[in-house]
């Protein structure tokens, strides 16, 4: 097997290059996004909003969405979740605009993200869009990559941003796409049998299963990443 100067095989070197390229793209996108949202954050700060108040608002709006999920008013519930997501974005914008960005703020923001994800799954259950066992499995799978990254970075000191095929934006993209399709085709059910066991899947159940599989793959990728002692920095 051919090896480069540091003794790593070509496939590992290619993987390193892909991670670095991914990080550069993500950094570029993040810089453009920050340049657009900081003025909005500055305006919100002038009328009294703080990063913490915006984070709390995102959670409150997500909780309100549960009422509409329960009443099966999916478009309104989706709108509430979207507004909650916008508030989640703007808390960081306010922090950067006011010079209050900090590691502790990131911790609070990430915690709020997990709470909103849990609320979203609960909404699916309350509305009867997804069976409880599927939603629970999906939520656990969604939490797993985040936990592995947090523990890996804390214990090993290895920066793992961008590792894994399914990060939060991909998960929410699939779930939001599922909501849109469910709104367009309400009541659609995929009915089949596995070993004579009847299985009925709604559109949102299928979306949840996709997120579950993607999250498990991402968790495995991060475990492998940390086991190799690599760093993207």
C-alpha positions in Angstrom: 0.0 0.0 0.0 1.3 3.4 -1.0 1.8 5.9 1.8 2.4 9.6 2.0 5.3 11.3 3.9 3.7 11.0 7.3 3.0 7.3 6.8 -0.7 7.6 6.2 -2.3 5.5 3.4 -3.8 7.5 0.4 -7.4 6.8 1.5 -6.8 8.4 4.9 -5.1 11.4 3.3 -8.0 11.8 0.9 -10.4 11.7 3.9 -8.4 14.3 5.7 -8.5 16.6 2.6 -12.3 16.2 2.3 -12.7 17.1 6.0 -10.5 20.2 5.6 -12.4 21.2 2.4 -15.7 20.7 4.1 -14.6 22.9 7.0 -13.4 25.7 4.7 -16.8 25.6 2.9 -18.7 25.7 6.2 -16.5 28.6 7.4 -17.2 30.6 4.3 -20.9 30.0 4.5 -20.9 30.9 8.2 -19.0 34.1 7.6 -21.5 35.2 4.9 -24.4 34.3 7.1 -23.0 36.2 10.1 -22.4 39.3 7.9 -26.1 39.3 6.9 -27.6 38.6 10.4 -25.4 40.8 12.6 -27.2 44.0 11.5 -30.5 42.3 12.4 -29.1 41.3 15.8 -27.9 44.8 16.4 -31.4 46.2 15.6 -33.1 43.6 18.0 -30.6 44.5 20.7 -31.6 48.2 20.5 -35.2 47.3 21.2 -34.3 45.3 24.3 -33.7 41.7 23.1 -30.8 39.7 24.6 -29.4 36.4 23.4 -30.9 34.7 26.4 -34.4 36.2 25.9 -34.3 35.2 22.3 -33.3 31.6 23.2 -36.2 31.4 25.7 -38.6 32.8 23.1 -37.6 30.0 20.7 -38.4 27.4 23.3 -41.7 29.0 24.2 -42.9 29.2 20.6 -41.9 25.6 20.1 -44.0 24.7 23.1 -46.9 26.6 21.6 -46.6 24.5 18.5 -47.6 21.5 20.5 -51.2 22.8 20.7 -51.4 23.0 16.9 -49.8 19.5 16.5 -52.4 18.1 18.9 -55.2 19.7 16.9 -53.6 18.4 13.7 -53.3 21.9 12.3 -50.0 20.9 10.8 -49.3 24.1 8.7 -49.7 26.3 11.7 -47.6 24.0 13.9 -44.9 24.0 11.1 -45.0 27.8 11.0 -44.5 28.0 14.8 -41.5 25.6 14.6 -40.0 27.8 11.8 -40.4 30.9 13.9 -38.8 29.1 16.8 -35.9 28.2 14.5 -35.6 31.8 13.4 -35.4 32.9 17.0 -32.7 30.3 17.5 -30.7 31.8 14.7 -31.2 35.4 15.9 -29.9 34.7 19.5 -26.5 34.2 18.1 -26.8 37.3 15.9 -27.6 39.4 18.9 -24.7 37.9 20.8 -22.2 38.7 18.1 -23.7 42.2 17.5 -23.4 43.1 21.2 -20.1 41.3 21.8 -21.7 38.8 24.2 -20.8 35.7 22.2 -19.2 33.1 24.6 -18.7 29.4 25.1 -21.4 29.5 27.8 -23.8 31.1 25.3 -23.0 28.3 22.9 -23.8 25.7 25.6 -27.2 27.3 26.3 -27.9 27.5 22.6 -27.1 23.9 22.0 -29.2 22.9 25.0 -32.1 24.8 23.6 -31.7 23.0 20.3 -32.0 19.6 22.0 -35.1 20.8 23.8 -36.8 22.0 20.6 -35.9 18.7 18.9 -37.6 16.9 21.7 -40.7 19.1 21.5 -40.9 18.5 17.7 -40.9 14.7 18.2 -43.5 15.1 21.0 -45.7 17.1 18.6 -45.5 14.3 16.0 -46.7 11.9 18.6 -49.5 14.2 19.9 -50.8 14.7 16.4 -50.7 11.0 15.6 -48.4 11.6 12.7 -45.7 9.2 14.1 -45.9 6.3 16.5 -44.3 6.8 19.8 -41.6 4.1 19.4 -40.5 5.6 16.1 -40.3 9.2 17.5 -38.5 8.0 20.6 -36.0 6.0 18.5 -35.5 9.0 16.2 -34.9 11.4 19.2 -32.3 9.1 20.8 -30.5 8.8 17.4 -30.5 12.6 16.9 -29.0 13.1 20.3 -26.3 10.5 19.9 -23.9 12.3 17.4 -24.1 15.5 19.5 -23.2 13.6 22.7 -20.3 11.7 21.0 -18.9 15.0 19.7 -19.3 16.8 23.1 -17.6 14.0 25.0 -14.9 13.4 22.4 -13.9 17.0 22.2 -14.0 17.3 26.0 -12.0 14.1 26.7 -9.7 14.0 23.8 -9.3 17.6 22.9 -10.1 16.9 19.2 -12.2 19.3 17.3 -14.9 17.5 15.3 -17.1 20.1 13.7 -18.4 18.9 10.3 -17.7 15.2 10.9 -20.6 13.0 9.9 -23.1 13.0 7.0 -26.0 14.1 9.1 -25.6 17.3 11.2 -28.5 19.3 12.6 -29.3 21.2 9.4 -29.6 17.9 7.5 -31.9 16.4 10.2 -34.2 19.4 10.3 -34.2 19.6 6.5 -35.5 16.0 6.2 -38.1 16.5 9.0 -39.3 19.9 7.6 -39.4 18.4 4.1 -41.5 15.6 5.6 -43.9 18.1 7.1 -44.3 19.9 3.8 -45.1 16.7 2.0 -47.5 15.6 4.7 -49.3 18.9 4.3 -49.5 18.4 0.6 -50.6 14.7 0.9 -52.5 14.4 4.2 -53.3 11.0 5.3 -50.9 9.1 3.1 -49.9 5.8 4.6 -47.4 3.2 3.2 -48.9 -0.1 4.2 -46.9 -3.4 3.9 -45.9 -6.5 5.8 -42.5 -7.7 7.1 -42.5 -11.4 8.1 -46.3 -11.3 8.2 -46.2 -8.3 10.6 -48.3 -5.4 9.3 -46.4 -2.1 9.0 -48.0 1.3 8.5 -45.8 4.3 7.9 -46.9 7.9 7.4 -44.8 10.4 5.5 -43.4 11.8 8.7 -42.6 8.3 10.0 -40.5 7.7 6.9 -38.8 11.1 7.4 -38.0 10.1 11.0 -36.6 6.8 9.9 -34.3 8.5 7.4 -33.1 10.8 10.2 -32.6 7.9 12.5 -30.4 6.0 10.0 -28.5 9.2 9.0 -27.9 10.0 12.7 -26.6 6.5 13.5 -24.2 6.6 10.6 -23.0 10.0 11.7 -22.5 8.7 15.3 -20.4 5.8 13.9 -18.4 8.2 11.8 -17.6 10.4 14.8 -16.6 7.4 16.9 -14.2 6.3 14.1 -12.9 9.9 13.8 -12.1 10.1 17.5 -10.6 6.6 17.5 -8.1 7.6 14.9 -7.1 10.7 16.9 -7.6 13.0 13.9 -8.3 16.7 14.1 -9.9 19.1 11.6 -8.3 22.1 13.0 
